[in-house]
Amino acid sequence: MTLADEEWRLIREESRDGPPNMALDEIAAETAAEGGPRTLRVYRWEPSTLSLGYRQDSETVDWEFCEREGITVTRRPTGGGGIYHDNVGDISYSIVAPAAELPGNLMETYELLCEPVFDAFERMGIDAAFSDEKLPAIHQPACYLRELHPAHDVVANGRKISGNAQYRRKDAVIQHGSLKFALDAERHLATFADPRTTPEEFRERVTTVREEAGIDREEAVAAVEEALRDWGDADEGAWTDDELSRAREHAREKFGSDEWTRRRTDPTA
């Protein structure tokens, strides 16, 4: 049996605030674990959002800048550094399936679940691959400026273009990631309290779909959606009313709370 033998749904790109975007991943995990469809989704952040890695110190955030600029701040259940998800410059995806249907080995699971990511880049005409060298960290709190990791960091022409992370629950696995479509280095760095680097250094480390392929955002999103759909042989899908209702409550209680975002304490546990 392959993953494509199971029931997959593709939820095409939709825009939501940071907390509900994170909450929907966990609701999708509950659905998959309970025998419902596995989920492939593409999503956008509205407004632009800074998502912190699970263990990231909230003091690394420039809270005043984010509040002044209308940037939401939330915390991911996955590790790594903070990512500024620009409403235009970021294309995000999630893959959610029961844990029993995936390899137990972390590296094998990354290789499997990143197959559609690499397919998407190929459709865009971008030669992308896992990083084969550990470049030194420039600014540890920023995901795109941390040491490159060959397990989940994707590069094009030697510069990072995508980051991916997994969250393993007892009964389900969530992999989510971002593909950098465009880069506002100044704004990205400004979300951090003390980045100790320059926009020029950021651009030397990070590349984008627009720079590598010269296509528009709609073409890039379509490539990601179709790669996911073909990988899972997925049907067009949508959230149920019950899932949306539970996600709104989960976003309010967990991902939108100061306990979770500032202090990394899960108020729903």
KAZIRA-V540409 format. One record per backbone hydrogen bond with DSSP energy under -0.5 kcal/mol. NH is the residue of the N-H (numbers start at 1). CO is the residue of the C=O. If there is no record, write none. Layout:
nh: <NH | NH>
co: <CO | CO>
//
This chain:
nh: <5 | 6 | 8 | 9 | 10 | 11 | 11 | 12 | 14 | 16 | 21 | 22 | 23 | 24 | 25 | 26 | 27 | 28 | 29 | 30 | 31 | 32 | 33 | 34 | 35 | 36 | 38 | 39 | 40 | 41 | 42 | 43 | 44 | 46 | 46 | 49 | 50 | 51 | 51 | 52 | 52 | 54 | 56 | 60 | 61 | 62 | 63 | 66 | 67 | 68 | 69 | 70 | 70 | 71 | 72 | 72 | 74 | 76 | 82 | 83 | 85 | 85 | 86 | 90 | 91 | 92 | 93 | 94 | 95 | 96 | 97 | 99 | 101 | 102 | 109 | 110 | 111 | 112 | 113 | 114 | 115 | 118 | 119 | 120 | 121 | 122 | 123 | 124 | 125 | 125 | 126 | 128 | 129 | 131 | 135 | 138 | 139 | 142 | 143 | 143 | 145 | 146 | 148 | 152 | 153 | 154 | 154 | 155 | 156 | 157 | 159 | 160 | 161 | 162 | 163 | 164 | 165 | 167 | 169 | 169 | 173 | 174 | 175 | 175 | 176 | 177 | 178 | 179 | 180 | 181 | 181 | 182 | 185 | 188 | 189 | 190 | 191 | 191 | 192 | 193 | 202 | 203 | 204 | 205 | 205 | 206 | 207 | 209 | 210 | 212 | 213 | 214 | 214 | 220 | 221 | 222 | 223 | 224 | 225 | 226 | 227 | 228 | 229 | 230 | 231 | 232 | 233 | 234 | 235 | 237 | 244 | 245 | 246 | 247 | 248 | 249 | 250 | 251 | 252 | 253 | 254 | 255 | 256 | 257 | 261 | 262 | 263 | 264 | 265 | 266 | 267 | 269>
co: <2 | 3 | 6 | 38 | 235 | 9 | 40 | 10 | 42 | 44 | 17 | 18 | 19 | 20 | 21 | 22 | 23 | 24 | 25 | 26 | 27 | 28 | 29 | 30 | 32 | 31 | 7 | 96 | 9 | 94 | 11 | 92 | 14 | 16 | 44 | 85 | 72 | 49 | 83 | 50 | 74 | 78 | 53 | 57 | 58 | 191 | 61 | 62 | 63 | 64 | 65 | 66 | 67 | 66 | 48 | 70 | 50 | 52 | 141 | 51 | 49 | 83 | 84 | 86 | 179 | 43 | 177 | 41 | 175 | 39 | 173 | 171 | 98 | 99 | 105 | 106 | 107 | 108 | 109 | 110 | 112 | 114 | 115 | 116 | 117 | 118 | 119 | 120 | 121 | 122 | 121 | 126 | 155 | 153 | 133 | 145 | 145 | 139 | 82 | 141 | 142 | 143 | 135 | 149 | 149 | 152 | 162 | 129 | 159 | 127 | 156 | 205 | 154 | 154 | 178 | 152 | 176 | 174 | 167 | 172 | 97 | 167 | 95 | 173 | 165 | 93 | 163 | 91 | 161 | 89 | 179 | 89 | 183 | 184 | 185 | 186 | 187 | 188 | 189 | 60 | 198 | 199 | 200 | 201 | 202 | 202 | 160 | 180 | 181 | 208 | 209 | 209 | 210 | 216 | 217 | 218 | 219 | 220 | 221 | 222 | 223 | 224 | 225 | 226 | 227 | 228 | 229 | 229 | 8 | 10 | 240 | 241 | 242 | 243 | 244 | 245 | 246 | 247 | 248 | 249 | 250 | 250 | 251 | 254 | 257 | 258 | 258 | 260 | 259 | 264 | 265 | 266>
//
